[in-house]
Amino acid sequence: MSRQRGIMSEALKAEIAKELGVYDTVAREGWGSVSSRDCGNIVKKAIEIAERNLGNR
């Protein structure tokens, strides 16, 4: 069974990381250095954006 990857675009992840203030870490050290809490906050924000976009349909 293959694992699905790349559901969220790199551009969206970067935009949200900038908004949450963790993009400097991503730029310096990569996504692997972002804390679990910050990753959770990025996912939470992406879900909020997706829900808003679905509500606008």
mmCIF entry with sequence, helices, sheets and N, C-alpha, C, O atoms, coordinates in Angstrom:
data_MODEL
# 
_entry.id   MODEL 
# 
_entity.id                         1 
_entity.type                       polymer 
_entity.pdbx_number_of_molecules   1 
# 
_entity_poly.entity_id                      1 
_entity_poly.type                           'polypeptide(L)' 
_entity_poly.nstd_linkage                   no 
_entity_poly.nstd_monomer                   no 
_entity_poly.pdbx_seq_one_letter_code       MSRQRGIMSEALKAEIAKELGVYDTVAREGWGSVSSRDCGNIVKKAIEIAERNLGNR 
_entity_poly.pdbx_seq_one_letter_code_can   MSRQRGIMSEALKAEIAKELGVYDTVAREGWGSVSSRDCGNIVKKAIEIAERNLGNR 
_entity_poly.pdbx_strand_id                 A 
# 
loop_
_entity_poly_seq.entity_id 
_entity_poly_seq.num 
_entity_poly_seq.mon_id 
_entity_poly_seq.hetero 
1 1  MET n 
1 2  SER n 
1 3  ARG n 
1 4  GLN n 
1 5  ARG n 
1 6  GLY n 
1 7  ILE n 
1 8  MET n 
1 9  SER n 
1 10 GLU n 
1 11 ALA n 
1 12 LEU n 
1 13 LYS n 
1 14 ALA n 
1 15 GLU n 
1 16 ILE n 
1 17 ALA n 
1 18 LYS n 
1 19 GLU n 
1 20 LEU n 
1 21 GLY n 
1 22 VAL n 
1 23 TYR n 
1 24 ASP n 
1 25 THR n 
1 26 VAL n 
1 27 ALA n 
1 28 ARG n 
1 29 GLU n 
1 30 GLY n 
1 31 TRP n 
1 32 GLY n 
1 33 SER n 
1 34 VAL n 
1 35 SER n 
1 36 SER n 
1 37 ARG n 
1 38 ASP n 
1 39 CYS n 
1 40 GLY n 
1 41 ASN n 
1 42 ILE n 
1 43 VAL n 
1 44 LYS n 
1 45 LYS n 
1 46 ALA n 
1 47 ILE n 
1 48 GLU n 
1 49 ILE n 
1 50 ALA n 
1 51 GLU n 
1 52 ARG n 
1 53 ASN n 
1 54 LEU n 
1 55 GLY n 
1 56 ASN n 
1 57 ARG n 
# 
_struct_asym.id          A 
_struct_asym.entity_id   1 
# 
loop_
_struct_conf.conf_type_id 
_struct_conf.id 
_struct_conf.pdbx_PDB_helix_id 
_struct_conf.beg_label_comp_id 
_struct_conf.beg_label_asym_id 
_struct_conf.beg_label_seq_id 
_struct_conf.pdbx_beg_PDB_ins_code 
_struct_conf.end_label_comp_id 
_struct_conf.end_label_asym_id 
_struct_conf.end_label_seq_id 
_struct_conf.pdbx_end_PDB_ins_code 
_struct_conf.beg_auth_comp_id 
_struct_conf.beg_auth_asym_id 
_struct_conf.beg_auth_seq_id 
_struct_conf.end_auth_comp_id 
_struct_conf.end_auth_asym_id 
_struct_conf.end_auth_seq_id 
_struct_conf.pdbx_PDB_helix_class 
_struct_conf.details 
_struct_conf.pdbx_PDB_helix_length 
HELX_P HELX_P1 AA1 GLU A 10 ? LEU A 20 ? GLU A 10 LEU A 20 1 ? 11 
HELX_P HELX_P2 AA2 TYR A 23 ? GLU A 29 ? TYR A 23 GLU A 29 1 ? 7  
HELX_P HELX_P3 AA3 TRP A 31 ? SER A 33 ? TRP A 31 SER A 33 5 ? 3  
HELX_P HELX_P4 AA4 SER A 36 ? GLY A 55 ? SER A 36 GLY A 55 1 ? 20 
# 
_struct_conf_type.id          HELX_P 
_struct_conf_type.criteria    ? 
_struct_conf_type.reference   ? 
# 
loop_
_atom_site.group_PDB 
_atom_site.id 
_atom_site.type_symbol 
_atom_site.label_atom_id 
_atom_site.label_alt_id 
_atom_site.label_comp_id 
_atom_site.label_asym_id 
_atom_site.label_entity_id 
_atom_site.label_seq_id 
_atom_site.pdbx_PDB_ins_code 
_atom_site.Cartn_x 
_atom_site.Cartn_y 
_atom_site.Cartn_z 
_atom_site.occupancy 
_atom_site.B_iso_or_equiv 
_atom_site.pdbx_formal_charge 
_atom_site.auth_seq_id 
_atom_site.auth_comp_id 
_atom_site.auth_asym_id 
_atom_site.auth_atom_id 
_atom_site.pdbx_PDB_model_num 
ATOM 1   N N  . MET A 1 1  ? 0.847   -1.180 0.000  1.00 0.00 ? 1  MET A N  1 
ATOM 2   C CA . MET A 1 1  ? 0.000   0.000  0.000  1.00 0.00 ? 1  MET A CA 1 
ATOM 3   C C  . MET A 1 1  ? 0.893   1.244  0.000  1.00 0.00 ? 1  MET A C  1 
ATOM 4   O O  . MET A 1 1  ? 1.760   1.388  0.862  1.00 0.00 ? 1  MET A O  1 
ATOM 5   N N  . SER A 1 2  ? 0.685   2.119  -0.946 1.00 0.00 ? 2  SER A N  1 
ATOM 6   C CA . SER A 1 2  ? 1.519   3.323  -1.024 1.00 0.00 ? 2  SER A CA 1 
ATOM 7   C C  . SER A 1 2  ? 0.955   4.423  -0.138 1.00 0.00 ? 2  SER A C  1 
ATOM 8   O O  . SER A 1 2  ? -0.250  4.515  0.097  1.00 0.00 ? 2  SER A O  1 
ATOM 9   N N  . ARG A 1 3  ? 1.853   5.236  0.332  1.00 0.00 ? 3  ARG A N  1 
ATOM 10  C CA . ARG A 1 3  ? 1.464   6.346  1.187  1.00 0.00 ? 3  ARG A CA 1 
ATOM 11  C C  . ARG A 1 3  ? 1.269   7.584  0.324  1.00 0.00 ? 3  ARG A C  1 
ATOM 12  O O  . ARG A 1 3  ? 2.125   7.923  -0.493 1.00 0.00 ? 3  ARG A O  1 
ATOM 13  N N  . GLN A 1 4  ? 0.150   8.250  0.508  1.00 0.00 ? 4  GLN A N  1 
ATOM 14  C CA . GLN A 1 4  ? -0.131  9.444  -0.289 1.00 0.00 ? 4  GLN A CA 1 
ATOM 15  C C  . GLN A 1 4  ? 0.688   10.615 0.233  1.00 0.00 ? 4  GLN A C  1 
ATOM 16  O O  . GLN A 1 4  ? 0.725   10.868 1.437  1.00 0.00 ? 4  GLN A O  1 
ATOM 17  N N  . ARG A 1 5  ? 1.345   11.326 -0.677 1.00 0.00 ? 5  ARG A N  1 
ATOM 18  C CA . ARG A 1 5  ? 2.194   12.456 -0.292 1.00 0.00 ? 5  ARG A CA 1 
ATOM 19  C C  . ARG A 1 5  ? 1.797   13.690 -1.098 1.00 0.00 ? 5  ARG A C  1 
ATOM 20  O O  . ARG A 1 5  ? 1.166   13.594 -2.150 1.00 0.00 ? 5  ARG A O  1 
ATOM 21  N N  . GLY A 1 6  ? 2.177   14.823 -0.584 1.00 0.00 ? 6  GLY A N  1 
ATOM 22  C CA . GLY A 1 6  ? 2.028   16.046 -1.345 1.00 0.00 ? 6  GLY A CA 1 
ATOM 23  C C  . GLY A 1 6  ? 0.616   16.581 -1.452 1.00 0.00 ? 6  GLY A C  1 
ATOM 24  O O  . GLY A 1 6  ? 0.265   17.202 -2.456 1.00 0.00 ? 6  GLY A O  1 
ATOM 25  N N  . ILE A 1 7  ? -0.196  16.354 -0.442 1.00 0.00 ? 7  ILE A N  1 
ATOM 26  C CA . ILE A 1 7  ? -1.566  16.860 -0.489 1.00 0.00 ? 7  ILE A CA 1 
ATOM 27  C C  . ILE A 1 7  ? -1.566  18.385 -0.386 1.00 0.00 ? 7  ILE A C  1 
ATOM 28  O O  . ILE A 1 7  ? -2.347  19.057 -1.059 1.00 0.00 ? 7  ILE A O  1 
ATOM 29  N N  . MET A 1 8  ? -0.696  18.922 0.451  1.00 0.00 ? 8  MET A N  1 
ATOM 30  C CA . MET A 1 8  ? -0.603  20.370 0.616  1.00 0.00 ? 8  MET A CA 1 
ATOM 31  C C  . MET A 1 8  ? 0.584   20.866 -0.210 1.00 0.00 ? 8  MET A C  1 
ATOM 32  O O  . MET A 1 8  ? 1.681   20.318 -0.106 1.00 0.00 ? 8  MET A O  1 
ATOM 33  N N  . SER A 1 9  ? 0.377   21.878 -1.014 1.00 0.00 ? 9  SER A N  1 
ATOM 34  C CA . SER A 1 9  ? 1.454   22.387 -1.865 1.00 0.00 ? 9  SER A CA 1 
ATOM 35  C C  . SER A 1 9  ? 2.554   23.022 -1.018 1.00 0.00 ? 9  SER A C  1 
ATOM 36  O O  . SER A 1 9  ? 2.315   23.510 0.087  1.00 0.00 ? 9  SER A O  1 
ATOM 37  N N  . GLU A 1 10 ? 3.753   22.998 -1.566 1.00 0.00 ? 10 GLU A N  1 
ATOM 38  C CA . GLU A 1 10 ? 4.888   23.614 -0.886 1.00 0.00 ? 10 GLU A CA 1 
ATOM 39  C C  . GLU A 1 10 ? 4.652   25.109 -0.690 1.00 0.00 ? 10 GLU A C  1 
ATOM 40  O O  . GLU A 1 10 ? 5.043   25.677 0.330  1.00 0.00 ? 10 GLU A O  1 
ATOM 41  N N  . ALA A 1 11 ? 4.015   25.738 -1.667 1.00 0.00 ? 11 ALA A N  1 
ATOM 42  C CA . ALA A 1 11 ? 3.749   27.179 -1.571 1.00 0.00 ? 11 ALA A CA 1 
ATOM 43  C C  . ALA A 1 11 ? 2.808   27.478 -0.410 1.00 0.00 ? 11 ALA A C  1 
ATOM 44  O O  . ALA A 1 11 ? 3.014   28.445 0.323  1.00 0.00 ? 11 ALA A O  1 
ATOM 45  N N  . LEU A 1 12 ? 1.779   26.654 -0.241 1.00 0.00 ? 12 LEU A N  1 
ATOM 46  C CA . LEU A 1 12 ? 0.831   26.865 0.861  1.00 0.00 ? 12 LEU A CA 1 
ATOM 47  C C  . LEU A 1 12 ? 1.516   26.625 2.200  1.00 0.00 ? 12 LEU A C  1 
ATOM 48  O O  . LEU A 1 12 ? 1.321   27.394 3.140  1.00 0.00 ? 12 LEU A O  1 
ATOM 49  N N  . LYS A 1 13 ? 2.321   25.558 2.298  1.00 0.00 ? 13 LYS A N  1 
ATOM 50  C CA . LYS A 1 13 ? 3.041   25.293 3.545  1.00 0.00 ? 13 LYS A CA 1 
ATOM 51  C C  . LYS A 1 13 ? 3.959   26.461 3.889  1.00 0.00 ? 13 LYS A C  1 
ATOM 52  O O  . LYS A 1 13 ? 4.019   26.888 5.043  1.00 0.00 ? 13 LYS A O  1 
ATOM 53  N N  . ALA A 1 14 ? 4.664   26.972 2.902  1.00 0.00 ? 14 ALA A N  1 
ATOM 54  C CA . ALA A 1 14 ? 5.581   28.086 3.144  1.00 0.00 ? 14 ALA A CA 1 
ATOM 55  C C  . ALA A 1 14 ? 4.819   29.333 3.575  1.00 0.00 ? 14 ALA A C  1 
ATOM 56  O O  . ALA A 1 14 ? 5.248   30.045 4.484  1.00 0.00 ? 14 ALA A O  1 
ATOM 57  N N  . GLU A 1 15 ? 3.693   29.596 2.927  1.00 0.00 ? 15 GLU A N  1 
ATOM 58  C CA . GLU A 1 15 ? 2.880   30.772 3.277  1.00 0.00 ? 15 GLU A CA 1 
ATOM 59  C C  . GLU A 1 15 ? 2.396   30.688 4.719  1.00 0.00 ? 15 GLU A C  1 
ATOM 60  O O  . GLU A 1 15 ? 2.474   31.665 5.464  1.00 0.00 ? 15 GLU A O  1 
ATOM 61  N N  . ILE A 1 16 ? 1.904   29.533 5.104  1.00 0.00 ? 16 ILE A N  1 
ATOM 62  C CA . ILE A 1 16 ? 1.415   29.358 6.475  1.00 0.00 ? 16 ILE A CA 1 
ATOM 63  C C  . ILE A 1 16 ? 2.574   29.428 7.465  1.00 0.00 ? 16 ILE A C  1 
ATOM 64  O O  . ILE A 1 16 ? 2.436   30.031 8.530  1.00 0.00 ? 16 ILE A O  1 
ATOM 65  N N  . ALA A 1 17 ? 3.711   28.824 7.132  1.00 0.00 ? 17 ALA A N  1 
ATOM 66  C CA . ALA A 1 17 ? 4.880   28.879 8.015  1.00 0.00 ? 17 ALA A CA 1 
ATOM 67  C C  . ALA A 1 17 ? 5.326   30.321 8.232  1.00 0.00 ? 17 ALA A C  1 
ATOM 68  O O  . ALA A 1 17 ? 5.698   30.697 9.343  1.00 0.00 ? 17 ALA A O  1 
ATOM 69  N N  . LYS A 1 18 ? 5.291   31.120 7.183  1.00 0.00 ? 18 LYS A N  1 
ATOM 70  C CA . LYS A 1 18 ? 5.644   32.537 7.321  1.00 0.00 ? 18 LYS A CA 1 
ATOM 71  C C  . LYS A 1 18 ? 4.664   33.240 8.248  1.00 0.00 ? 18 LYS A C  1 
ATOM 72  O O  . LYS A 1 18 ? 5.056   34.025 9.112  1.00 0.00 ? 18 LYS A O  1 
ATOM 73  N N  . GLU A 1 19 ? 3.380   32.944 8.052  1.00 0.00 ? 19 GLU A N  1 
ATOM 74  C CA . GLU A 1 19 ? 2.339   33.566 8.874  1.00 0.00 ? 19 GLU A CA 1 
ATOM 75  C C  . GLU A 1 19 ? 2.502   33.199 10.353 1.00 0.00 ? 19 GLU A C  1 
ATOM 76  O O  . GLU A 1 19 ? 2.250   34.021 11.234 1.00 0.00 ? 19 GLU A O  1 
ATOM 77  N N  . LEU A 1 20 ? 2.921   31.966 10.614 1.00 0.00 ? 20 LEU A N  1 
ATOM 78  C CA . LEU A 1 20 ? 3.071   31.503 11.993 1.00 0.00 ? 20 LEU A CA 1 
ATOM 79  C C  . LEU A 1 20 ? 4.462   31.765 12.571 1.00 0.00 ? 20 LEU A C  1 
ATOM 80  O O  . LEU A 1 20 ? 4.715   31.482 13.742 1.00 0.00 ? 20 LEU A O  1 
ATOM 81  N N  . GLY A 1 21 ? 5.360   32.304 11.748 1.00 0.00 ? 21 GLY A N  1 
ATOM 82  C CA . GLY A 1 21 ? 6.677   32.688 12.233 1.00 0.00 ? 21 GLY A CA 1 
ATOM 83  C C  . GLY A 1 21 ? 7.687   31.561 12.336 1.00 0.00 ? 21 GLY A C  1 
ATOM 84  O O  . GLY A 1 21 ? 8.664   31.683 13.075 1.00 0.00 ? 21 GLY A O  1 
ATOM 85  N N  . VAL A 1 22 ? 7.479   30.458 11.612 1.00 0.00 ? 22 VAL A N  1 
ATOM 86  C CA . VAL A 1 22 ? 8.436   29.353 11.668 1.00 0.00 ? 22 VAL A CA 1 
ATOM 87  C C  . VAL A 1 22 ? 9.192   29.168 10.355 1.00 0.00 ? 22 VAL A C  1 
ATOM 88  O O  . VAL A 1 22 ? 9.977   28.229 10.220 1.00 0.00 ? 22 VAL A O  1 
ATOM 89  N N  . TYR A 1 23 ? 8.965   30.045 9.400  1.00 0.00 ? 23 TYR A N  1 
ATOM 90  C CA . TYR A 1 23 ? 9.596   29.864 8.090  1.00 0.00 ? 23 TYR A CA 1 
ATOM 91  C C  . TYR A 1 23 ? 11.116  30.005 8.148  1.00 0.00 ? 23 TYR A C  1 
ATOM 92  O O  . TYR A 1 23 ? 11.817  29.371 7.360  1.00 0.00 ? 23 TYR A O  1 
ATOM 93  N N  . ASP A 1 24 ? 11.632  30.811 9.052  1.00 0.00 ? 24 ASP A N  1 
ATOM 94  C CA . ASP A 1 24 ? 13.094  30.955 9.185  1.00 0.00 ? 24 ASP A CA 1 
ATOM 95  C C  . ASP A 1 24 ? 13.734  29.606 9.495  1.00 0.00 ? 24 ASP A C  1 
ATOM 96  O O  . ASP A 1 24 ? 14.787  29.275 8.951  1.00 0.00 ? 24 ASP A O  1 
ATOM 97  N N  . THR A 1 25 ? 13.102  28.834 10.361 1.00 0.00 ? 25 THR A N  1 
ATOM 98  C CA . THR A 1 25 ? 13.601  27.496 10.696 1.00 0.00 ? 25 THR A CA 1 
ATOM 99  C C  . THR A 1 25 ? 13.570  26.601 9.463  1.00 0.00 ? 25 THR A C  1 
ATOM 100 O O  . THR A 1 25 ? 14.521  25.862 9.204  1.00 0.00 ? 25 THR A O  1 
ATOM 101 N N  . VAL A 1 26 ? 12.483  26.666 8.704  1.00 0.00 ? 26 VAL A N  1 
ATOM 102 C CA . VAL A 1 26 ? 12.341  25.855 7.488  1.00 0.00 ? 26 VAL A CA 1 
ATOM 103 C C  . VAL A 1 26 ? 13.434  26.232 6.492  1.00 0.00 ? 26 VAL A C  1 
ATOM 104 O O  . VAL A 1 26 ? 14.069  25.357 5.903  1.00 0.00 ? 26 VAL A O  1 
ATOM 105 N N  . ALA A 1 27 ? 13.650  27.510 6.307  1.00 0.00 ? 27 ALA A N  1 
ATOM 106 C CA . ALA A 1 27 ? 14.637  27.978 5.336  1.00 0.00 ? 27 ALA A CA 1 
ATOM 107 C C  . ALA A 1 27 ? 16.054  27.571 5.737  1.00 0.00 ? 27 ALA A C  1 
ATOM 108 O O  . ALA A 1 27 ? 16.861  27.205 4.883  1.00 0.00 ? 27 ALA A O  1 
ATOM 109 N N  . ARG A 1 28 ? 16.352  27.635 7.020  1.00 0.00 ? 28 ARG A N  1 
ATOM 110 C CA . ARG A 1 28 ? 17.693  27.308 7.513  1.00 0.00 ? 28 ARG A CA 1 
ATOM 111 C C  . ARG A 1 28 ? 17.942  25.810 7.598  1.00 0.00 ? 28 ARG A C  1 
ATOM 112 O O  . ARG A 1 28 ? 18.991  25.321 7.179  1.00 0.00 ? 28 ARG A O  1 
ATOM 113 N N  . GLU A 1 29 ? 16.960  25.078 8.148  1.00 0.00 ? 29 GLU A N  1 
ATOM 114 C CA . GLU A 1 29 ? 17.208  23.688 8.528  1.00 0.00 ? 29 GLU A CA 1 
ATOM 115 C C  . GLU A 1 29 ? 16.293  22.669 7.861  1.00 0.00 ? 29 GLU A C  1 
ATOM 116 O O  . GLU A 1 29 ? 16.519  21.465 7.986  1.00 0.00 ? 29 GLU A O  1 
ATOM 117 N N  . GLY A 1 30 ? 15.278  23.125 7.164  1.00 0.00 ? 30 GLY A N  1 
ATOM 118 C CA . GLY A 1 30 ? 14.349  22.209 6.508  1.00 0.00 ? 30 GLY A CA 1 
ATOM 119 C C  . GLY A 1 30 ? 13.137  21.885 7.382  1.00 0.00 ? 30 GLY A C  1 
ATOM 120 O O  . GLY A 1 30 ? 13.080  22.237 8.560  1.00 0.00 ? 30 GLY A O  1 
ATOM 121 N N  . TRP A 1 31 ? 12.178  21.207 6.769  1.00 0.00 ? 31 TRP A N  1 
ATOM 122 C CA . TRP A 1 31 ? 10.922  20.901 7.462  1.00 0.00 ? 31 TRP A CA 1 
ATOM 123 C C  . TRP A 1 31 ? 11.120  19.950 8.632  1.00 0.00 ? 31 TRP A C  1 
ATOM 124 O O  . TRP A 1 31 ? 10.336  19.967 9.581  1.00 0.00 ? 31 TRP A O  1 
ATOM 125 N N  . GLY A 1 32 ? 12.155  19.119 8.578  1.00 0.00 ? 32 GLY A N  1 
ATOM 126 C CA . GLY A 1 32 ? 12.411  18.166 9.654  1.00 0.00 ? 32 GLY A CA 1 
ATOM 127 C C  . GLY A 1 32 ? 12.761  18.815 10.975 1.00 0.00 ? 32 GLY A C  1 
ATOM 128 O O  . GLY A 1 32 ? 12.681  18.167 12.018 1.00 0.00 ? 32 GLY A O  1 
ATOM 129 N N  . SER A 1 33 ? 13.142  20.059 10.956 1.00 0.00 ? 33 SER A N  1 
ATOM 130 C CA . SER A 1 33 ? 13.521  20.769 12.177 1.00 0.00 ? 33 SER A CA 1 
ATOM 131 C C  . SER A 1 33 ? 12.368  21.533 12.807 1.00 0.00 ? 33 SER A C  1 
ATOM 132 O O  . SER A 1 33 ? 12.524  22.112 13.882 1.00 0.00 ? 33 SER A O  1 
ATOM 133 N N  . VAL A 1 34 ? 11.233  21.541 12.164 1.00 0.00 ? 34 VAL A N  1 
ATOM 134 C CA . VAL A 1 34 ? 10.064  22.242 12.713 1.00 0.00 ? 34 VAL A CA 1 
ATOM 135 C C  . VAL A 1 34 ? 9.456   21.353 13.797 1.00 0.00 ? 34 VAL A C  1 
ATOM 136 O O  . VAL A 1 34 ? 9.295   20.149 13.600 1.00 0.00 ? 34 VAL A O  1 
ATOM 137 N N  . SER A 1 35 ? 9.123   21.946 14.928 1.00 0.00 ? 35 SER A N  1 
ATOM 138 C CA . SER A 1 35 ? 8.589   21.162 16.050 1.00 0.00 ? 35 SER A CA 1 
ATOM 139 C C  . SER A 1 35 ? 7.232   20.556 15.700 1.00 0.00 ? 35 SER A C  1 
ATOM 140 O O  . SER A 1 35 ? 6.524   21.037 14.816 1.00 0.00 ? 35 SER A O  1 
ATOM 141 N N  . SER A 1 36 ? 6.897   19.504 16.407 1.00 0.00 ? 36 SER A N  1 
ATOM 142 C CA . SER A 1 36 ? 5.604   18.838 16.204 1.00 0.00 ? 36 SER A CA 1 
ATOM 143 C C  . SER A 1 36 ? 4.450   19.805 16.460 1.00 0.00 ? 36 SER A C  1 
ATOM 144 O O  . SER A 1 36 ? 3.446   19.796 15.747 1.00 0.00 ? 36 SER A O  1 
ATOM 145 N N  . ARG A 1 37 ? 4.606   20.620 17.464 1.00 0.00 ? 37 ARG A N  1 
ATOM 146 C CA . ARG A 1 37 ? 3.564   21.593 17.786 1.00 0.00 ? 37 ARG A CA 1 
ATOM 147 C C  . ARG A 1 37 ? 3.357   22.565 16.623 1.00 0.00 ? 37 ARG A C  1 
ATOM 148 O O  . ARG A 1 37 ? 2.223   22.846 16.234 1.00 0.00 ? 37 ARG A O  1 
ATOM 149 N N  . ASP A 1 38 ? 4.457   23.072 16.076 1.00 0.00 ? 38 ASP A N  1 
ATOM 150 C CA . ASP A 1 38 ? 4.355   24.001 14.949 1.00 0.00 ? 38 ASP A CA 1 
ATOM 151 C C  . ASP A 1 38 ? 3.771   23.317 13.718 1.00 0.00 ? 38 ASP A C  1 
ATOM 152 O O  . ASP A 1 38 ? 2.971   23.913 12.997 1.00 0.00 ? 38 ASP A O  1 
ATOM 153 N N  . CYS A 1 39 ? 4.167   22.060 13.473 1.00 0.00 ? 39 CYS A N  1 
ATOM 154 C CA . CYS A 1 39 ? 3.586   21.318 12.344 1.00 0.00 ? 39 CYS A CA 1 
ATOM 155 C C  . CYS A 1 39 ? 2.088   21.154 12.538 1.00 0.00 ? 39 CYS A C  1 
ATOM 156 O O  . CYS A 1 39 ? 1.313   21.293 11.592 1.00 0.00 ? 39 CYS A O  1 
ATOM 157 N N  . GLY A 1 40 ? 1.686   20.861 13.755 1.00 0.00 ? 40 GLY A N  1 
ATOM 158 C CA . GLY A 1 40 ? 0.257   20.749 14.058 1.00 0.00 ? 40 GLY A CA 1 
ATOM 159 C C  . GLY A 1 40 ? -0.470  22.047 13.802 1.00 0.00 ? 40 GLY A C  1 
ATOM 160 O O  . GLY A 1 40 ? -1.583  22.049 13.277 1.00 0.00 ? 40 GLY A O  1 
ATOM 161 N N  . ASN A 1 41 ? 0.159   23.161 14.171 1.00 0.00 ? 41 ASN A N  1 
ATOM 162 C CA . ASN A 1 41 ? -0.450  24.471 13.938 1.00 0.00 ? 41 ASN A CA 1 
ATOM 163 C C  . ASN A 1 41 ? -0.555  24.774 12.442 1.00 0.00 ? 41 ASN A C  1 
ATOM 164 O O  . ASN A 1 41 ? -1.518  25.404 12.004 1.00 0.00 ? 41 ASN A O  1 
ATOM 165 N N  . ILE A 1 42 ? 0.424   24.330 11.663 1.00 0.00 ? 42 ILE A N  1 
ATOM 166 C CA . ILE A 1 42 ? 0.387   24.523 10.213 1.00 0.00 ? 42 ILE A CA 1 
ATOM 167 C C  . ILE A 1 42 ? -0.778  23.733 9.626  1.00 0.00 ? 42 ILE A C  1 
ATOM 168 O O  . ILE A 1 42 ? -1.524  24.249 8.794  1.00 0.00 ? 42 ILE A O  1 
ATOM 169 N N  . VAL A 1 43 ? -0.933  22.489 10.055 1.00 0.00 ? 43 VAL A N  1 
ATOM 170 C CA . VAL A 1 43 ? -2.039  21.657 9.563  1.00 0.00 ? 43 VAL A CA 1 
ATOM 171 C C  . VAL A 1 43 ? -3.379  22.254 9.970  1.00 0.00 ? 43 VAL A C  1 
ATOM 172 O O  . VAL A 1 43 ? -4.313  22.303 9.170  1.00 0.00 ? 43 VAL A O  1 
ATOM 173 N N  . LYS A 1 44 ? -3.470  22.703 11.205 1.00 0.00 ? 44 LYS A N  1 
ATOM 174 C CA . LYS A 1 44 ? -4.705  23.317 11.704 1.00 0.00 ? 44 LYS A CA 1 
ATOM 175 C C  . LYS A 1 44 ? -5.092  24.529 10.857 1.00 0.00 ? 44 LYS A C  1 
ATOM 176 O O  . LYS A 1 44 ? -6.256  24.699 10.495 1.00 0.00 ? 44 LYS A O  1 
ATOM 177 N N  . LYS A 1 45 ? -4.111  25.362 10.548 1.00 0.00 ? 45 LYS A N  1 
ATOM 178 C CA . LYS A 1 45 ? -4.352  26.554 9.731  1.00 0.00 ? 45 LYS A CA 1 
ATOM 179 C C  . LYS A 1 45 ? -4.772  26.158 8.314  1.00 0.00 ? 45 LYS A C  1 
ATOM 180 O O  . LYS A 1 45 ? -5.662  26.780 7.734  1.00 0.00 ? 45 LYS A O  1 
ATOM 181 N N  . ALA A 1 46 ? -4.135  25.123 7.755  1.00 0.00 ? 46 ALA A N  1 
ATOM 182 C CA . ALA A 1 46 ? -4.487  24.659 6.413  1.00 0.00 ? 46 ALA A CA 1 
ATOM 183 C C  . ALA A 1 46 ? -5.927  24.139 6.380  1.00 0.00 ? 46 ALA A C  1 
ATOM 184 O O  . ALA A 1 46 ? -6.644  24.362 5.404  1.00 0.00 ? 46 ALA A O  1 
ATOM 185 N N  . ILE A 1 47 ? -6.344  23.458 7.429  1.00 0.00 ? 47 ILE A N  1 
ATOM 186 C CA . ILE A 1 47 ? -7.725  22.969 7.510  1.00 0.00 ? 47 ILE A CA 1 
ATOM 187 C C  . ILE A 1 47 ? -8.690  24.140 7.581  1.00 0.00 ? 47 ILE A C  1 
ATOM 188 O O  . ILE A 1 47 ? -9.736  24.115 6.933  1.00 0.00 ? 47 ILE A O  1 
ATOM 189 N N  . GLU A 1 48 ? -8.359  25.162 8.354  1.00 0.00 ? 48 GLU A N  1 
ATOM 190 C CA . GLU A 1 48 ? -9.213  26.356 8.434  1.00 0.00 ? 48 GLU A CA 1 
ATOM 191 C C  . GLU A 1 48 ? -9.368  27.007 7.062  1.00 0.00 ? 48 GLU A C  1 
ATOM 192 O O  . GLU A 1 48 ? -10.467 27.410 6.683  1.00 0.00 ? 48 GLU A O  1 
ATOM 193 N N  . ILE A 1 49 ? -8.265  27.108 6.321  1.00 0.00 ? 49 ILE A N  1 
ATOM 194 C CA . ILE A 1 49 ? -8.299  27.702 4.982  1.00 0.00 ? 49 ILE A CA 1 
ATOM 195 C C  . ILE A 1 49 ? -9.174  26.854 4.056  1.00 0.00 ? 49 ILE A C  1 
ATOM 196 O O  . ILE A 1 49 ? -9.989  27.391 3.305  1.00 0.00 ? 49 ILE A O  1 
ATOM 197 N N  . ALA A 1 50 ? -9.006  25.538 4.110  1.00 0.00 ? 50 ALA A N  1 
ATOM 198 C CA . ALA A 1 50 ? -9.795  24.635 3.264  1.00 0.00 ? 50 ALA A CA 1 
ATOM 199 C C  . ALA A 1 50 ? -11.279 24.729 3.591  1.00 0.00 ? 50 ALA A C  1 
ATOM 200 O O  . ALA A 1 50 ? -12.113 24.745 2.686  1.00 0.00 ? 50 ALA A O  1 
ATOM 201 N N  . GLU A 1 51 ? -11.614 24.790 4.870  1.00 0.00 ? 51 GLU A N  1 
ATOM 202 C CA . GLU A 1 51 ? -13.019 24.900 5.272  1.00 0.00 ? 51 GLU A CA 1 
ATOM 203 C C  . GLU A 1 51 ? -13.621 26.213 4.800  1.00 0.00 ? 51 GLU A C  1 
ATOM 204 O O  . GLU A 1 51 ? -14.773 26.251 4.368  1.00 0.00 ? 51 GLU A O  1 
ATOM 205 N N  . ARG A 1 52 ? -12.842 27.296 4.882  1.00 0.00 ? 52 ARG A N  1 
ATOM 206 C CA . ARG A 1 52 ? -13.325 28.584 4.377  1.00 0.00 ? 52 ARG A CA 1 
ATOM 207 C C  . ARG A 1 52 ? -13.583 28.517 2.886  1.00 0.00 ? 52 ARG A C  1 
ATOM 208 O O  . ARG A 1 52 ? -14.598 29.013 2.398  1.00 0.00 ? 52 ARG A O  1 
ATOM 209 N N  . ASN A 1 53 ? -12.653 27.898 2.158  1.00 0.00 ? 53 ASN A N  1 
ATOM 210 C CA . ASN A 1 53 ? -12.808 27.785 0.710  1.00 0.00 ? 53 ASN A CA 1 
ATOM 211 C C  . ASN A 1 53 ? -14.006 26.935 0.333  1.00 0.00 ? 53 ASN A C  1 
ATOM 212 O O  . ASN A 1 53 ? -14.675 27.232 -0.656 1.00 0.00 ? 53 ASN A O  1 
ATOM 213 N N  . LEU A 1 54 ? -14.297 25.893 1.085  1.00 0.00 ? 54 LEU A N  1 
ATOM 214 C CA . LEU A 1 54 ? -15.463 25.064 0.816  1.00 0.00 ? 54 LEU A CA 1 
ATOM 215 C C  . LEU A 1 54 ? -16.747 25.817 1.114  1.00 0.00 ? 54 LEU A C  1 
ATOM 216 O O  . LEU A 1 54 ? -17.760 25.618 0.443  1.00 0.00 ? 54 LEU A O  1 
ATOM 217 N N  . GLY A 1 55 ? -16.705 26.694 2.136  1.00 0.00 ? 55 GLY A N  1 
ATOM 218 C CA . GLY A 1 55 ? -17.867 27.495 2.492  1.00 0.00 ? 55 GLY A CA 1 
ATOM 219 C C  . GLY A 1 55 ? -18.201 28.551 1.458  1.00 0.00 ? 55 GLY A C  1 
ATOM 220 O O  . GLY A 1 55 ? -19.337 29.021 1.401  1.00 0.00 ? 55 GLY A O  1 
ATOM 221 N N  . ASN A 1 56 ? -17.229 28.933 0.638  1.00 0.00 ? 56 ASN A N  1 
ATOM 222 C CA . ASN A 1 56 ? -17.430 29.965 -0.371 1.00 0.00 ? 56 ASN A CA 1 
ATOM 223 C C  . ASN A 1 56 ? -17.997 29.413 -1.669 1.00 0.00 ? 56 ASN A C  1 
ATOM 224 O O  . ASN A 1 56 ? -18.256 30.176 -2.600 1.00 0.00 ? 56 ASN A O  1 
ATOM 225 N N  . ARG A 1 57 ? -18.192 28.125 -1.745 1.00 0.00 ? 57 ARG A N  1 
ATOM 226 C CA . ARG A 1 57 ? -18.698 27.515 -2.976 1.00 0.00 ? 57 ARG A CA 1 
ATOM 227 C C  . ARG A 1 57 ? -20.178 27.651 -3.108 1.00 0.00 ? 57 ARG A C  1 
ATOM 228 O O  . ARG A 1 57 ? -20.755 27.188 -4.092 1.00 0.00 ? 57 ARG A O  1 
# 
